[in-house]
Amino acid sequence: MPTLAERYAAAYDQVQVATQKANRAAGSVKLLAVSKTKPVSDIEAVAALGQIDFGENYAQEAVEKAQKLSHLGLQWHFIGPIQSNKTRPLAEHMDWIHTVERDKIARRLNDQRPANLKPLNVCIQVNASAEPQKSGVSVAEIGPLAALIDELPQLQLRGLMAIVENTADQARLAQQFTLMAEQLELLQRNYPSVDTLSMGMTQDLQPAIHHGSTMVRIGTAIFGARQPKAAPEQ
């Protein structure tokens, strides 16, 4: 069995190779290590290898880890669904939120972000595959939500996030990735702060990077199989 360090090195190399194959500049794609359900000791071990950006899906767990590891200077990204009653701790402890899809959530995050902290980096979650069970705004809703976020002083609009369809159909994946890249380009015309396209995971990172992803989310390939949560958050 490969060690945690070996798995991280392999994942990191995979991102670099995919970046090179796509004729993208070295360092233009960031690896987001998804550490949900994993112990603090694993995060400390990966951070010691040079990893800075970590993604979490559950609000309480994310905040607890950010507090315990505040001395390491890590960047914490929340990539899970956001409940209205969990916006305050996220606004207080996260550096990034990738899953903003409602005006109400954007306003709450802005109002609850402490004034002594830098504006919270946010991405708009887009339902690129238009699947009814998926979270995220439609393409038509990106513009209005972006305009609202841009007006909120404690938020910094950074880009778009998507979880594409779980399919082996490469043409369908390419279509969805291309759609996201096009939408990012449209946003960049109006918002100079926009520079992030958060899309792609272990199984589809190569086509995601080929089509313009700047941040790929890798969890199991680094940390191993996820541990089940004891109970869902309320």
Phi, psi and chi 1 to 4 in degrees:
 res  aa     phi    psi   chi1   chi2   chi3   chi4
   1 MET       -  130.1  -69.5  -70.8  -70.1      -
   2 PRO   -67.5  149.2   22.5  -32.3      -      -
   3 THR   -77.6  168.7   65.2      -      -      -
   4 LEU   -58.2  -43.4  179.3   57.6      -      -
   5 ALA   -62.8  -39.7      -      -      -      -
   6 GLU   -68.8  -39.4  -71.1  168.9  -20.2      -
   7 ARG   -65.9  -40.9  -68.8 -164.2  -60.4  -92.1
   8 TYR   -63.4  -44.9  172.9   73.4      -      -
   9 ALA   -60.6  -39.8      -      -      -      -
  10 ALA   -66.4  -41.6      -      -      -      -
  11 ALA   -65.8  -43.2      -      -      -      -
  12 TYR   -60.8  -45.9 -178.2   86.1      -      -
  13 ASP   -63.4  -36.8  -71.9  -14.0      -      -
  14 GLN   -61.7  -40.5 -169.6  177.1    5.5      -
  15 VAL   -65.6  -42.2  172.8      -      -      -
  16 GLN   -65.9  -41.3  -53.3  -42.9  -52.8      -
  17 VAL   -64.9  -44.0  169.1      -      -      -
  18 ALA   -63.6  -36.9      -      -      -      -
  19 THR   -63.7  -45.0  -57.4      -      -      -
  20 GLN   -64.7  -43.0 -174.0  176.8   27.7      -
  21 LYS   -63.2  -30.1  -75.2 -175.9  176.2  179.4
  22 ALA   -84.5    4.4      -      -      -      -
  23 ASN    58.3   36.4  -65.4  -44.3      -      -
  24 ARG   -97.0  156.4  -56.2  -91.1  -57.1  -82.9
  25 ALA   -66.2  142.7      -      -      -      -
  26 ALA   -58.3  134.0      -      -      -      -
  27 GLY    84.2    2.3      -      -      -      -
  28 SER   -81.9  -10.2   60.5      -      -      -
  29 VAL  -120.5  124.7 -178.2      -      -      -
  30 LYS   -96.0  140.2 -175.3  174.3  -69.2 -173.2
  31 LEU   -91.5  123.3 -171.3  163.8      -      -
  32 LEU  -104.1  111.9  179.0   59.3      -      -
  33 ALA   -81.2  113.3      -      -      -      -
  34 VAL   -88.4  109.7  179.3      -      -      -
  35 SER  -108.5   19.5   47.9      -      -      -
  36 LYS   -60.1  139.1   66.4  178.5 -178.6 -178.6
  37 THR    68.6    0.7   77.5      -      -      -
  38 LYS   -93.6  149.1  -66.6  -57.0  176.3  179.0
  39 PRO   -70.6  157.2   25.7  -35.0      -      -
  40 VAL   -56.7  -34.8  166.1      -      -      -
  41 SER   -61.6  -35.4   57.9      -      -      -
  42 ASP   -67.4  -40.4  -79.0    2.7      -      -
  43 ILE   -65.0  -42.5  -62.2  172.9      -      -
  44 GLU   -59.6  -40.7  -71.8  175.8  -43.9      -
  45 ALA   -65.6  -42.5      -      -      -      -
  46 VAL   -71.6  -37.1  173.8      -      -      -
  47 ALA   -62.5  -34.7      -      -      -      -
  48 ALA   -65.9  -18.5      -      -      -      -
  49 LEU   -88.4   -1.7  -61.0  172.4      -      -
  50 GLY   111.4   -2.4      -      -      -      -
  51 GLN   -75.8  133.6  179.0   65.9   22.1      -
  52 ILE  -112.1  -36.3  -65.6  174.1      -      -
  53 ASP   -97.0  124.2  -64.5  -85.5      -      -
  54 PHE  -127.6  138.9  -70.2   85.7      -      -
  55 GLY  -111.5  139.5      -      -      -      -
  56 GLU  -131.3  148.8  -68.7  -75.1  -24.4      -
  57 ASN  -105.9  -18.3  -71.7   64.2      -      -
  58 TYR  -117.3  127.7  -52.8  110.1      -      -
  59 ALA   -58.0  -51.9      -      -      -      -
  60 GLN   -61.8  -44.5 -177.8  176.2  -23.2      -
  61 GLU   -63.4  -42.1 -179.9 -177.1   -4.5      -
  62 ALA   -60.5  -46.0      -      -      -      -
  63 VAL   -66.5  -42.8  169.5      -      -      -
  64 GLU   -61.2  -42.3  -71.5  175.2   -5.0      -
  65 LYS   -67.8  -41.5  -72.3  176.5  176.4  177.0
  66 ALA   -61.5  -38.0      -      -      -      -
  67 GLN   -69.2  -45.8  -69.8  175.0  -40.5      -
  68 LYS   -65.8  -31.2  -72.1  179.6 -179.4  177.7
  69 LEU  -110.0   23.1  -61.6  175.5      -      -
  70 SER   -61.3  -25.1   60.2      -      -      -
  71 HIS   -74.3  -10.1   59.4  -71.6      -      -
  72 LEU   -91.1  -10.1  -65.5 -179.7      -      -
  73 GLY    67.8   35.8      -      -      -      -
  74 LEU   -81.9  163.1  -56.3  177.2      -      -
  75 GLN  -105.2  121.7  -73.8  -77.2  -61.1      -
  76 TRP  -103.4  125.7  -69.3   96.7      -      -
  77 HIS  -114.6  124.7  -59.5 -117.1      -      -
  78 PHE   -94.3  123.5 -170.7   72.8      -      -
  79 ILE  -123.9   15.7   58.7  174.1      -      -
  80 GLY  -107.0  177.2      -      -      -      -
  81 PRO   -65.1  145.1   21.5  -31.2      -      -
  82 ILE  -108.9  120.4  -54.2  173.2      -      -
  83 GLN   -90.3  143.8  -60.2  174.2   20.2      -
  84 SER   -56.4  -35.5  -64.7      -      -      -
  85 ASN   -80.8    2.2   64.0  -18.0      -      -
  86 LYS  -114.5    6.9  -63.6  -66.3  177.4   67.8
  87 THR   -69.1  -35.8   52.6      -      -      -
  88 ARG   -62.0  -54.0 -177.6  174.9  -64.4  -81.0
  89 PRO   -61.2  -33.6   17.9  -30.3      -      -
  90 LEU   -67.5  -43.0  -67.8  174.8      -      -
  91 ALA   -63.1  -31.2      -      -      -      -
  92 GLU   -82.7  -25.3  -68.7  173.8  -14.5      -
  93 HIS  -124.3  -16.5  -64.2  -77.6      -      -
  94 MET   -89.8  155.7  -66.9  -64.7  102.2      -
  95 ASP   -98.9  -28.9  -59.4  -70.4      -      -
  96 TRP  -136.2  146.2  -73.3   72.4      -      -
  97 ILE  -127.2  122.1  -56.9  -72.9      -      -
  98 HIS   -96.5   -6.5  -70.1 -129.2      -      -
  99 THR  -121.5   38.2   47.4      -      -      -
 100 VAL   -79.3  124.0  175.3      -      -      -
 101 GLU  -139.5    2.5   58.6  171.5  -17.9      -
 102 ARG  -137.3  144.1  -70.8 -172.3  -72.1  153.7
 103 ASP   -55.8  -44.1  -69.6    6.8      -      -
 104 LYS   -58.8  -44.1  176.8 -177.4  178.1 -179.3
 105 ILE   -66.6  -41.8  -65.8  -62.1      -      -
 106 ALA   -59.9  -45.4      -      -      -      -
 107 ARG   -64.7  -41.8  -66.2 -176.5 -172.6  -80.3
 108 ARG   -65.3  -43.1  -72.9  177.7   65.9   89.6
 109 LEU   -61.2  -40.3  -70.8  170.1      -      -
 110 ASN   -64.8  -48.9  175.1   76.5      -      -
 111 ASP   -66.3  -27.1  -65.6  -13.9      -      -
 112 GLN  -100.7   -0.9  -65.4  167.5  -13.3      -
 113 ARG   -74.3  122.7 -179.1   69.9  168.1  175.7
 114 PRO   -59.0  139.9  -26.8   36.8      -      -
 115 ALA   -65.0  -23.2      -      -      -      -
 116 ASN   -83.4   -3.9   63.9  -47.2      -      -
 117 LEU  -100.8  156.4  -63.9 -179.3      -      -
 118 LYS   -63.1  155.5  -66.4  179.7 -179.9  178.7
 119 PRO   -54.5  144.9  -28.4   36.4      -      -
 120 LEU   -75.4  124.5 -177.4   61.5      -      -
 121 ASN   -72.8  128.9  -63.2  -61.0      -      -
 122 VAL  -131.5  146.8  -60.1      -      -      -
 123 CYS  -118.8  144.9  -69.1      -      -      -
 124 ILE   -85.9  126.8  -64.3  171.0      -      -
 125 GLN   -82.9  128.5 -177.2  170.7   -0.3      -
 126 VAL  -115.4  136.1 -178.5      -      -      -
 127 ASN   -86.1   80.3 -174.4   -5.9      -      -
 128 ALA   -65.2  -28.4      -      -      -      -
 129 SER   -92.1   -5.2   58.6      -      -      -
 130 ALA    56.1   32.2      -      -      -      -
 131 GLU   -81.0  131.2  -64.5  173.1   85.8      -
 132 PRO   -61.8  -27.4   18.7  -30.7      -      -
 133 GLN   -84.3   -6.9   74.9  -84.1   18.4      -
 134 LYS   -88.8  146.3  -77.4  -98.7 -177.0   81.1
 135 SER   -79.5  163.8  -62.3      -      -      -
 136 GLY   119.3  155.1      -      -      -      -
 137 VAL   -81.6  162.5  -58.7      -      -      -
 138 SER   -79.6  167.0   66.8      -      -      -
 139 VAL   -57.7  -39.2  167.4      -      -      -
 140 ALA   -65.3  -23.6      -      -      -      -
 141 GLU   -90.8   -7.1  -64.9  170.6  -45.0      -
 142 ILE   -61.8  -49.4  -65.2  173.6      -      -
 143 GLY   -57.4  -53.7      -      -      -      -
 144 PRO   -59.5  -40.4  -26.0   35.8      -      -
 145 LEU   -69.5  -38.3 -176.2   51.9      -      -
 146 ALA   -62.0  -41.2      -      -      -      -
 147 ALA   -63.1  -40.1      -      -      -      -
 148 LEU   -64.5  -49.1  169.0   66.7      -      -
 149 ILE   -58.9  -39.4  -67.8  169.9      -      -
 150 ASP   -63.1  -25.5 -172.9   57.9      -      -
 151 GLU   -85.9  -13.0  -66.4  174.8   -6.1      -
 152 LEU   -89.6  116.9  -62.3  173.3      -      -
 153 PRO   -67.0  -24.4   23.8  -34.4      -      -
 154 GLN   -96.2    9.1  -74.1  -60.2   96.4      -
 155 LEU  -119.6  146.5  -58.9 -175.1      -      -
 156 GLN  -123.5  112.6 -179.9   71.7   70.7      -
 157 LEU   -69.8  121.1  178.6   63.5      -      -
 158 ARG  -112.3  -21.9  -66.4  -63.4  -61.8  -89.2
 159 GLY   159.1 -147.0      -      -      -      -
 160 LEU  -126.3  153.1  -57.2  174.1      -      -
 161 MET  -133.1  143.7  177.4  -87.9 -147.3      -
 162 ALA  -149.5  147.3      -      -      -      -
 163 ILE  -112.1  108.7  -58.6  171.5      -      -
 164 VAL   -77.3  174.8  -61.2      -      -      -
 165 GLU   -59.8  141.6 -170.3  173.5   -9.3      -
 166 ASN   -84.5   87.5 -177.2   15.4      -      -
 167 THR  -146.0  153.0  177.2      -      -      -
 168 ALA   -90.6   -1.2      -      -      -      -
 169 ASP   -75.1  101.6 -172.9  -27.5      -      -
 170 GLN   -64.5  -30.7  -64.3  -57.5  -54.8      -
 171 ALA   -67.3  -39.9      -      -      -      -
 172 ARG   -67.1  -41.6  -70.6  178.6   66.2   84.6
 173 LEU   -61.0  -46.2  -74.2  177.1      -      -
 174 ALA   -60.4  -38.2      -      -      -      -
 175 GLN   -62.9  -43.6 -176.8 -179.3   38.6      -
 176 GLN   -71.0  -40.9  -66.9  165.4   29.6      -
 177 PHE   -63.6  -41.2  -74.3  139.6      -      -
 178 THR   -64.0  -41.1  -61.5      -      -      -
 179 LEU   -57.4  -44.9  172.2   67.0      -      -
 180 MET   -64.6  -41.8  -68.5  -60.9  -61.5      -
 181 ALA   -62.9  -39.7      -      -      -      -
 182 GLU   -65.3  -41.1  -68.4  171.3  -13.5      -
 183 GLN   -67.8  -35.7  -67.5  -55.4  -49.6      -
 184 LEU   -63.8  -43.3 -175.4   79.5      -      -
 185 GLU   -61.2  -38.5 -174.8  176.8  -10.7      -
 186 LEU   -64.8  -41.9  -71.2  173.5      -      -
 187 LEU   -62.6  -40.5  -93.2 -170.1      -      -
 188 GLN   -63.2  -22.9  -71.1  175.0  -38.6      -
 189 ARG   -67.0  -27.9  -64.3  177.6 -174.3  177.1
 190 ASN  -109.0  -19.8  -64.1  -44.0      -      -
 191 TYR  -130.5  102.5  -53.9  103.7      -      -
 192 PRO   -60.9  -22.9  -21.6   32.2      -      -
 193 SER   -75.8  -13.1   61.7      -      -      -
 194 VAL   -77.0  121.2  168.8      -      -      -
 195 ASP  -148.2    6.0   59.0    4.6      -      -
 196 THR  -123.5  129.7  -60.2      -      -      -
 197 LEU  -123.7   99.3 -174.2   51.5      -      -
 198 SER   -90.4   97.0  171.5      -      -      -
 199 MET  -157.7  147.9   67.5  179.9 -171.6      -
 200 GLY   105.7  134.4      -      -      -      -
 201 MET  -129.0 -171.6  -64.1 -178.2  -78.7      -
 202 THR   -50.7  -47.2  -57.2      -      -      -
 203 GLN   -75.0  -19.5   68.8  -86.0   16.3      -
 204 ASP  -132.5   22.3   55.6   19.4      -      -
 205 LEU   -66.8  -32.9   70.8   83.0      -      -
 206 GLN   -64.2  -51.6 -173.7  164.0  -31.9      -
 207 PRO   -65.6  -31.9   19.0  -30.3      -      -
 208 ALA   -62.2  -45.5      -      -      -      -
 209 ILE   -67.3  -39.5  -69.6  172.7      -      -
 210 HIS   -57.5  -35.4  176.6   77.9      -      -
 211 HIS   -96.3   10.7  -70.8  -76.5      -      -
 212 GLY   113.6    4.7      -      -      -      -
 213 SER   -57.9  141.6  173.5      -      -      -
 214 THR  -111.7   -4.6   67.1      -      -      -
 215 MET  -151.8  120.5 -170.6  178.8  -64.2      -
 216 VAL  -112.7  144.3  -68.4      -      -      -
 217 ARG  -103.8  115.3  -55.0  178.8  -64.3  -87.5
 218 ILE  -125.7  122.6  -59.6 -179.7      -      -
 219 GLY  -119.1  -74.7      -      -      -      -
 220 THR   -58.3  -38.1  -56.1      -      -      -
 221 ALA   -62.1  -23.1      -      -      -      -
 222 ILE   -96.1  -53.0  -64.1  173.5      -      -
 223 PHE   -94.6   -8.1  -66.1  100.2      -      -
 224 GLY    87.7 -178.3      -      -      -      -
 225 ALA   -57.0  140.6      -      -      -      -
 226 ARG   -73.5  149.1  -62.4 -171.4 -176.9  104.5
 227 GLN   -88.1  140.6  -58.5  -60.6  -45.5      -
 228 PRO   -67.0  143.8   24.6  -32.9      -      -
 229 LYS   -75.1  147.8  -77.3 -176.1   65.4   63.9
 230 ALA   -64.4  -40.9      -      -      -      -
 231 ALA  -160.0  149.9      -      -      -      -
 232 PRO   -66.8  147.9   24.9  -33.6      -      -
 233 GLU   -73.3  146.0  -66.4 -167.0  -17.4      -
 234 GLN   -97.9      -  -60.1  -61.1  -44.1      -
